[in-house]
Amino acid sequence: MPFSRLASTAVVLGLIHGALCAQGLPLEVVNSTSQQMTQAPVTFGVPMPKIPDYVIPSMESHWICVRNPAGQIIPHQYKVLSRWDGTRDDVTKSLKWVQVTFLADCPPNTSVDYSLSIGIKPIGQMVAQWQPDRLVVSPMPGTSFSIDRFAFRLFKEATVDGQAIVVAPGGGLRMEDETGAIVTPQITETRIEQGGTVRFVVCQRGLLNDLRFTVRYYFHSGCRDVRVDFRLENPGAYGYFFGVQSEHRYFDFIRLWLPINGAGSQVTTSDGTRALGGAVYELNQDFAWGSDPLDVLGSFSFEERAGSNILHSGTRSDGGVDLTGSNGGVTVCVDRFWQNFPKTMRVAGDEVEIALFPEWGNGPEYAGQYATPTSGSPIDPLALSNFRFEGGRWKTHTVNFDFHSGARTPSEVALVAERTNRPLAGRASAEWTNYTGALGSLFASQRTWNDVGLDRWERFYAMLVDDSAADNQLQLGQIGLRGFRNRGGTYGGRQFYGWENFGDLMWGNGSCSLHYDWTYQVLMGWVRGGSYEYLDVARDMAFHRRDYDQNHSQDLTEFWRGAQFYEKGWWHGNFLFGQNSHNWVHGILLHYALTGDEGSYEAAREAQDFLLRNSPRNWTGYYGARIPGWATLNLVDLYNYLGEAPAIIEARAGIETFQDLENQAGGAGYVSNLGGGLVSIPWMHSIMFHATAKYTLVGQDASFVPLMQRMKTWLLSCVNSPAITTVMPMPSVTEIYQQNGQHEGSSVHHMWYVADAITLSAMMFGDQTDIDVAYLLFESAARFHQSVGGNTIDFDDAETYSPIAMRMWQYPNSETKIISGVLHGGHSYGALRAWLTRSSY
C-alpha cells in the first residue's frame, strides 16, 4: 500500500542501479518555443528515493552522470536541494531532491529525453577568479564578466569573443525617493552562491536606504547571456494590526543601467530598427481600462518614441531591446514585461536603462483596510505620485542580458524575448517522482482514466491552461483560468496584471493571495506529466506567493512575520493579519524542489520560523480544526523538504494537542469549537485528518492510528449518503455538527475535503466501507459540484452535470476557493484508484 512503500535496501538499490545501468533514468527536456534550442541551459530538480540503512551523500559518490539522447556523457552539475530526514548540508543523510544543470539540444515545440546513468562526469568550460575588487566569471574562452565586489555596477566589465562590450566602471542602479533625493546603493555582501564549471551563481546583497535588495547573476558554460534576478525588499513591518507601526517606503523610480561601448546611434526591437539621431529612446508599457471591462488584454498599450517622435505603438510589448556598439552589444529583455506594467526601456547615448519602476508610474493606490477600489475612500496621497512599497513585501524582476558580437536583427531580438519568457524546462517522469515518495503526498500521473469522475477532474486541471477544455456556458463561452484572468474575473473589471498583482488571483473579496495553495495545485499539473503550460502558469504564482504574498518583515514586534498574507483585501491581504488558518507553504516548497530557486527556499525558511513561533501545540480548541490542521500539514511539508527536526517535532505536538482536546470532548473523533457554540465542522476536521495521515507517512510514526480511526468513524457519520441508484438524491456532508449529536445543514463543495480524508483512510486501513464512501463522494462531486444536497441527480446523464469552468454560474466570486478545493480533492482519490486497479501511479 502507498503509505508503506519504503522497500528494502536491496530492492531500491537494485531498481536504481538497473535503471541507471540499462536505459538510464529518463529526464525529459521540454522546449515550448518556436526556435531550435542548441546547447541551451536547463536546470531542474530530480527526486531520489529513500533507501533504508543506506546513504547516497552525493550523485558523484555513486558515479551518476547525465547522458544525451545519443548516450554520450555530457558536462553537467548537481546541487543538493533536500535530503531524507536531514538538512541539505548534512552529508550523513541521503539525497532526496537534487538540482541538475546541463546544456541541451531540443527542436522547437517538442521534448527530448536525456537520462541519468552511470559514468564519469566531464567538466564544463566555466572558470571564475576572485580579484581584489571584483569577481571575474568566464563561461567560455574569450568571454568574461566582472562583478564589482564593493559597489553595485551590474556588470563592471563584459568581454564577448575578445571584444569589450562593457568597460569599467560599468553600470548600476539609479533611484530617487519620494522627495527627489538620490538613493545610492550600498553593497553589503558579494558571494558565490553556487560554484561549478557548468552553472555559476553570484549573489549580491545591499541597501537602498531603509530598503534592501538581493541580486543573483546566473552564468552557464558556453553561454554569452546572463540572467539577473533583482529583488527589492522592505524588511520593515507591514503594521496596522496590534499597534505595530507600518514601515512602508515610497520612491519615484528605480532603474538598472548599463553602458555599451560605442553604442547610441540606433536601437533594435522585435518590431524594427530605430535610428536615434541623438534623441533619447523610450519604450513605455502601460495599461488603462477601456470601455469593455471584460477585455483586459485590449486595455494594454505600449509606445516607442525618440524624443517627441512616436516611432511605433501597440498593445503588449515583449520587452526586448538591443543596443549595439562598435564591438557588439547586448539584447536586454525583462521577463513578463507587459504583465508587470508599468515598465520602461530607455536608451540615452551609449546607455541602456531598464526602468523596473519608471518615474511616470505609481501605486498601488491604497485606500484603507476595509476599502475597495470603487468605495471612494481617500487614497494614500503619496501613492498617487510615487511607488508605495509596503513593509514586509518583496518584488523580483528577472532581466536577461544576452551579449553578442556583431549586430542583431529584429527577428533575433524577438527570439531572445521568446526564450526569456519560455526557457527550457526539465523533469523526471511522474511515475519516478511518485515512486520516490519525495513529495510526501499521494498522487497519480495524468492520464485518460475511462472513468467519468476522474476524467472530469482531469478536465478541471486542463482548463487551468487551456480555455477550450472548459464547458461552453450560455452567455459566457469557454472560460478556463487564463480566460478568467483575461476577462477581469467574475464580472470583469478586476486587475490581475501589474507589478504588484501578476501571479495572484482575484475573487469577491479582492486578491485571494493564492489561498488554498493554488501554487501547489498548478505545479502538480506539471509534476503529473502535463504540458509546459502548467509550469508557465505556476511559476508566476510561485513568484507572487514567494515575494508579495508573504510577510517578510524582520521587525520583531510583528508576531505574524513569515506568514502568508490573508485571503481578503483589495491590496493583497490588507483586510486581516496572516494566521495559521490561512497559511499554505507546500507550493513554494515544491517550486524550490522543482527549480532550485533560492528565493523560494528563503521564503520557506521564514514561513517555518512563523509556524514554530505559532505552533499548533498552542491551539486551544477555538475557531475550528483547520487551524491546527493547516499548521500541522505545513510543518510536515517543511520537514519533508527542509529536513529540520523542530518542524516535525511541532507537527507531532500539534496532533497531540488535538488528540488531548478530542479525548476531553469524549474521544469520538472530533473537537467542539469552544469559540463558536461548541459545534464541529467536518470539512475542517478533514484537514486535520489529512495532516495526521501525512505526518504518519513522512514521520514514519504510527502513534496516531487510533485517533485517525476515531476521526474517520465520525467523518463517515457526517456523510449524507442515499441508497445508491442511477437516479438519487445528491449526497452531501454535514455542515455543522452539534455537541448533542445533531447534524445541521449540508454542503456539496465541502465534500472534496471529506472525500480526501476518507480516501486517505481507505488507503491506510483498506476498509471496503471507506472505499465505497470515497467513491460516492468523489464521483458525485465530480459530476455535480454545483448541486445542492438532496437535489435529485441522474448519475449517468451527462447533460445534467455541472459545468467545468473557472467562471461558474453558482458561487460567483468564490471561484478561487471552489476550484482549489476541487483540485485538492482528486490527488489522493486518483492514487486510490490507481492502487485498486493495479495501474501505475
Helices and strands as residue ranges (DSSP letters): G 2-4, H 9-21, E 25-31, E 37-47, G 60-62, E 64-67, E 76-83, E 95-106, E 110-118, E 127-131, E 134-140, E 143-148, E 157-160, E 163-166, E 172-177, E 186-194, E 199-208, E 211-220, E 225-233, E 249-259, E 266-269, E 272-275, E 281-287, G 297-299, E 300-306, E 309-314, E 320-324, E 329-334, G 338-340, E 343-348, E 351-357, G 381-384, E 387-389, E 394-404, H 410-421, E 425-428, H 430-436, H 452-462, G 467-469, E 472-473, E 477-478, H 481-486, E 506-507, E 510-511, H 518-527, H 532-547, G 580-582, H 586-595, H 598-613, G 616-618, H 626-642, H 645-664, H 682-699, H 705-717, E 719-720, E 727-729, E 732-737, E 743-747, H 751-765, H 768-783, E 792-794, G 798-800, H 815-836
